[in-house]
Amino acid sequence: MSVTLSEDIACNLCGSRESQLLYLSSLTHSTPDASDFRCTSAAYGVHPPIVRCRKCHLVYANPRWDSSVVRESYSVVEDPTYVEEREGRVLTFSRNLKPFEDLIARNSHTRRLLDVGCHIGVMVELAKERGWDAWGVEPSTWAAEQARANGLHVLTGTLADVGLEENYFDVVTMWDVIEHLTDPAAEIRQIQRVLKPGGIFVVHTIDIESLFARLMGPRWPWLMEMHLYYFSPRTLGKMLEQTGFEVIRSNAQGRFLRLGYFATRVEPYSKPLYHALDTVFARLNLCSVAVPVNFGDLFTLYARKR
């Protein structure tokens, strides 16, 4: 089936329109479905054409759905499975708090944190428990309402929409979000605006240049419709430096997943293996056990506002 994608874009890092096709489109639907934009979507291997910029080597989807369609999909999407997987997020984010707490200037008189794309607010909740004045911004109306129902300070919309004060936050975090954005460079400029001088930006995303990604090639699971940009520490670091940040460090970092949820992630690749794992985990009563998973293809980058 021929699918027409409406938006042809230039490289978000260097502005070039010279690119090399890496992977052909595997889309079979003519309009996007909001369910494919859920954080817990298992629609692996379904994506628009993916290209690499010939000048700076940023990898991105092009052409793609119109930006307004993407933003609308995120505003209406609901994801109950994410709520079911909350324990894995709690373990992951609890581990992620300490590294940037250690980077905050000792003479800072405030502890203000903003989590961009906070979804149901797990990071906001954990930071609040550790004494932060913690805020969140989330485009999904459903997810933002879930967060506020738990007493969290979460605003509905995007960072450009909500009009936050300049030079206000000590830390801004962005976990598994930047790869979904239609204009990452513009979002980073917004983050630079709301961070205090010397403030810390922490961003976690997928790594297209990792060994696992290169070995998997077109079968790398993170090649998905909802992922519009495929950074590496090198290309993301370059974008941050262009926007007034100094990169402090980056490192590969996995996450915690419940074994039952991990089995469902295998299903698109091998149904027999999925059924075998699901059966074993169920019989041994292990489905709810959370374990660390790290294939080296996710990384966290820490940067300081100059």
Secondary structure, DSSP 8 states (H G I E B T S, - for coil): ------B----TTT----EEEEE------SS--GGGGSTT---TT--S-EEEETTT--EEE-SBS-HHHHHHHHHH---HHHHHTHHHHHHHHHHHHHHHHTTS-TT----EEEEET-TTTHHHHHHHHTT-EEEEEES-HHHHHHHHHTT-EEEES-HHHH---TT-EEEEEEES-GGG-S-HHHHHHHHHHHEEEEEEEEEEEE-TTSHHHHHHGGG-TT--TT--EE--HHHHHHHHHHTTEEEEEEEE--EEEEHHHHHHHHTTT-HHHHHHHHHHHHHTT-TT-EEEE--S-EEEEEEEE-
